């Protein structure tokens, strides 16, 4: 069931309280200077950092679920992914060959040791891992920052299609104005303590 991600009076760090609604299949981009609080805001939505206010998936508030269940439903993909098992496949859900192909991998990547992955491979596979676990919302922190232009475009196209096809509400933090113009339905910029709606594609 497609759900809406709702932030009611969410306040964390130096940011004023935020009211924001991300509809099913909608991509809301967040921009702002380094250190302005984009990552911290995403971590608050994932219930990883202290915050005031409430986050809900439709009628289900985060505080009504165990932390690991909320984070399975509202999946954060951080800028630097974390890997705790020896092989890629041990981190993933059901193998989806079409997704691996779209991201430039062969199915045997599930058998690869994590120790052999480059930073760009880790970034792509962190996105694959997140989608393979069937989340209900996505929180994306600079998801293509370590990729060259051609790979970035390939990943963007795959990711946007999956978000739209599965009806996932997505918060996508990025510094890149051109990426915002390509992928976002709505763009908000952190300006001091406030989150302000910005013109499409501006930073």
Helices and strands as residue ranges (DSSP letters): E 5-11, E 18-22, E 27-31, H 38-45, E 52-57, E 60-61, G 62-64, H 67-73, E 74-77, G 89-91, H 97-102, G 107-111, G 114-116, H 119-132, E 137-141, H 149-166, E 169-173, H 177-183, E 186-191, E 194-197
